[in-house]
């Protein structure tokens, strides 16, 4: 019985396939986006960031979700099912409503 449990544990460990996901992150105008956080969902300790050309490389297990986030952009997600060396992730800018401030009799009003 113990031998069967060890065999099952070894078999499961062999099924976890490590992948390398690499590529670049660009915006809608195809410009590289620098300093994008690239990390594995639920494993925040495993991560990296894009370089000055928007390039990245990260190791992930089969089925992991690779997240891409940066201030001013909507986050993006990629499901790791095979190794990639030329993945392109396109981030769209976050749309924020314009804000105008009005002063009247020492009171500030926020008008959107």
C-alpha positions as CSV (number, residue, x, y, z in Angstrom):
1,X,0.0,0.0,0.0
2,X,2.8,2.4,0.9
3,X,4.5,1.6,-2.4
4,X,1.3,2.5,-4.3
5,X,1.1,5.9,-2.5
6,X,4.7,6.7,-3.4
7,X,4.1,5.7,-7.0
8,X,1.1,8.0,-7.2
9,X,3.0,10.9,-5.6
10,X,5.9,10.4,-8.1
11,X,3.5,10.1,-11.0
12,X,1.7,13.4,-10.0
13,X,5.0,15.2,-9.6
14,X,6.1,14.2,-13.1
15,X,2.8,15.5,-14.5
16,X,3.6,19.1,-13.4
17,X,5.1,20.6,-16.5
18,X,7.2,23.7,-16.2
19,X,6.9,26.2,-19.0
20,X,8.8,29.3,-20.0
21,X,6.6,32.2,-21.1
22,X,8.5,35.1,-22.8
23,X,7.6,37.9,-25.1
24,X,6.8,41.6,-24.9
25,X,4.1,43.9,-23.6
26,X,2.9,46.8,-25.8
27,X,0.1,49.4,-25.7
28,X,-2.6,49.8,-28.4
29,X,-0.2,51.9,-30.5
30,X,2.3,49.0,-30.4
31,X,4.7,50.9,-28.1
32,X,6.6,48.9,-25.5
33,X,5.3,49.2,-22.0
34,X,8.1,49.3,-19.4
35,X,7.9,48.2,-15.7
36,X,4.9,46.0,-16.1
37,X,4.5,43.6,-13.2
38,X,4.4,40.0,-14.6
39,X,3.5,37.4,-12.0
40,X,1.7,34.1,-11.4
41,X,-1.8,34.4,-10.0
42,X,-2.0,33.1,-6.4
43,X,1.8,32.9,-6.3
44,X,2.8,36.6,-6.1
45,X,6.3,35.7,-5.0
46,X,6.9,34.3,-8.5
47,X,7.2,37.3,-10.8
48,X,9.3,39.7,-12.8
49,X,8.8,43.0,-14.7
50,X,9.2,44.1,-18.2
51,X,12.5,45.8,-19.2
52,X,13.0,49.1,-21.1
53,X,11.9,47.4,-24.4
54,X,8.8,45.8,-22.8
55,X,10.3,42.3,-22.8
56,X,9.8,39.7,-20.1
57,X,10.4,36.0,-19.3
58,X,8.8,34.0,-16.5
59,X,8.6,30.3,-15.6
60,X,5.1,28.9,-14.9
61,X,3.5,25.5,-14.4
62,X,1.0,24.2,-16.9
63,X,-2.4,25.8,-16.1
64,X,-1.0,28.8,-14.2
65,X,-2.5,32.2,-14.9
66,X,0.2,34.8,-15.7
67,X,-1.0,38.3,-14.8
68,X,0.2,41.6,-16.3
69,X,-0.4,44.8,-14.6
70,X,0.8,48.4,-14.6
71,X,-0.4,51.7,-13.2
72,X,-2.6,53.5,-15.8
73,X,-3.4,50.2,-17.7
74,X,-6.1,47.6,-17.4
75,X,-4.6,44.3,-16.2
76,X,-4.4,41.3,-18.6
77,X,-4.2,37.6,-18.0
78,X,-2.6,34.7,-20.0
79,X,-3.3,31.0,-19.4
80,X,0.0,29.0,-19.5
81,X,-0.6,25.8,-21.5
82,X,2.5,25.8,-23.6
83,X,5.9,27.4,-23.7
84,X,6.0,30.6,-25.7
85,X,9.0,32.7,-26.7
86,X,7.3,35.4,-28.7
87,X,4.0,36.2,-26.8
88,X,2.7,39.7,-27.3
89,X,0.5,41.1,-24.6
90,X,-1.4,44.3,-25.5
91,X,-2.5,46.5,-22.5
92,X,-5.2,49.1,-22.9
93,X,-5.0,52.3,-20.9
94,X,-7.4,52.8,-18.0
95,X,-10.1,55.4,-18.8
96,X,-10.7,57.8,-16.0
97,X,-13.5,60.4,-16.0
98,X,-12.3,63.9,-16.3
99,X,-12.5,65.9,-13.1
100,X,-13.0,69.6,-12.7
101,X,-12.7,71.5,-9.5
102,X,-14.7,74.7,-8.9
103,X,-14.1,77.1,-6.1
104,X,-16.9,79.3,-4.7
105,X,-16.9,81.2,-1.4
106,X,-14.0,79.1,0.0
107,X,-15.8,75.8,-0.9
108,X,-14.4,73.4,-3.4
109,X,-16.8,71.5,-5.6
110,X,-15.9,68.3,-7.6
111,X,-17.8,68.2,-10.9
112,X,-17.5,65.2,-13.2
